[in-house]
Amino acid sequence: MTEILVVEDDAVMREFIARSLAAHGQPASTARGGEDALRQLRTKSADIVITDIRMPGMDGFSFARALRRDLALGQPDIIFVSSLDERDHYRRAMHVGASDFLVKPFRPKDIADAVERCIASREGRKKLMLVAADAI
């Protein structure tokens, strides 16, 4: 089963994302912010992290950089969500290693589809690594 962590400071949006994923057969854990998420990830890994950009304390970009710097956290795929449809935010998200970027508001199916794309991409990367290992 794919482990998903939703990092969102807004309780309503956090619950919306978690319920949307659960309705599509993709249960998720939640965190209230970047610091909370990093604490959780030190005890339970995630395959996919969905994070807001604008959060108090540690914003989504800082959280993603901290996540990428700590190899012990497993290097999960990162899906950014933001209420701001700004090209600069999209570029910054891609620069810190985002797999996807969704602009709020979005439909439950949109977030489930983004997760499915990440799962498919992860499986593709695993297959490529196995083929490469067999070639050695």
C-alpha positions in Angstrom: 0.0 0.0 0.0 1.2 3.5 -0.9 1.8 5.7 2.2 0.6 9.2 1.7 1.1 12.2 4.0 -1.0 15.4 3.6 0.7 18.6 4.9 -1.7 21.4 5.2 -2.2 24.1 7.9 -5.9 24.7 7.0 -7.9 22.1 8.8 -10.8 22.2 6.3 -8.5 21.7 3.3 -6.4 19.1 5.1 -9.6 17.1 5.8 -10.9 17.7 2.3 -7.7 16.2 0.7 -7.6 13.3 3.1 -11.3 12.4 2.6 -10.9 12.8 -1.2 -8.1 10.4 -1.2 -9.9 7.9 1.1 -12.9 8.0 -1.2 -10.7 6.9 -4.0 -9.1 4.1 -2.0 -6.0 6.0 -1.1 -6.0 6.6 2.7 -3.6 9.3 4.0 -2.1 10.5 7.2 -2.1 14.2 7.9 0.3 16.9 9.4 -0.5 20.5 10.3 2.7 21.9 8.9 6.2 21.3 7.8 7.7 20.8 11.2 5.0 18.3 12.2 5.4 16.5 8.9 9.2 16.1 9.4 8.6 14.7 12.9 6.1 12.2 11.6 8.4 11.2 8.6 11.2 10.3 11.0 9.0 7.6 12.5 6.9 6.5 9.6 7.9 6.9 6.0 5.7 8.1 3.1 5.8 7.4 -0.6 4.0 10.6 -1.5 3.7 13.9 0.3 1.0 16.4 -0.6 1.9 19.8 0.7 0.5 23.3 0.7 2.9 26.1 -0.2 1.8 28.9 2.1 1.9 27.7 5.7 3.0 29.5 8.9 6.5 28.7 10.2 8.0 26.4 7.6 6.4 27.0 4.1 6.1 24.2 1.6 9.3 25.1 -0.3 11.4 25.0 2.9 9.7 21.8 3.9 10.5 20.2 0.6 14.1 21.3 0.7 14.4 19.8 4.2 12.8 16.6 3.0 15.2 16.4 0.0 18.3 17.0 2.2 17.5 14.2 4.6 18.0 10.9 2.6 16.8 8.9 5.6 13.3 10.2 5.0 13.0 8.1 1.8 12.7 10.8 -0.9 9.0 10.6 -1.4 7.2 12.1 -4.4 6.0 15.6 -3.6 2.7 17.1 -4.9 2.4 20.8 -4.2 -1.1 22.4 -3.8 -1.6 26.2 -3.7 -4.3 28.8 -3.9 -2.0 30.9 -6.0 -1.7 30.1 -9.7 1.7 31.8 -10.1 4.3 30.7 -12.5 7.1 31.5 -10.0 5.6 29.1 -7.5 5.3 26.4 -10.1 9.0 26.9 -11.1 10.1 26.8 -7.5 8.1 23.7 -6.8 9.8 21.9 -9.8 13.2 23.2 -8.6 12.8 21.5 -5.2 11.8 18.2 -6.9 8.0 18.3 -7.1 6.2 15.6 -9.0 3.0 17.6 -9.6 1.4 21.0 -8.8 -2.3 21.6 -8.3 -4.1 24.9 -7.9 -6.9 25.2 -5.4 -9.7 24.8 -5.7 -9.5 21.3 -7.2 -11.9 18.4 -7.4 -11.4 15.2 -5.3 -10.7 13.3 -8.5 -7.9 15.8 -9.4 -5.9 15.0 -6.2 -6.6 11.3 -6.6 -5.4 11.4 -10.2 -2.2 13.2 -9.2 -1.5 10.5 -6.6 -2.1 7.8 -9.3 0.3 9.5 -11.6 3.0 9.5 -8.9 2.3 5.8 -8.1 2.6 4.9 -11.8 5.8 6.9 -12.1 7.3 5.2 -9.0 6.5 1.8 -10.4 8.1 2.8 -13.7 11.3 4.0 -12.0 11.5 0.7 -10.0 11.2 -1.3 -13.2 13.9 0.7 -14.9 16.2 0.2 -11.8 15.6 -3.6 -12.0 16.4 -3.7 -15.7 19.6 -1.6 -15.1 20.6 -3.9 -12.2 20.1 -7.0 -14.4 22.3 -5.5 -17.1 25.3 -5.2 -14.7 
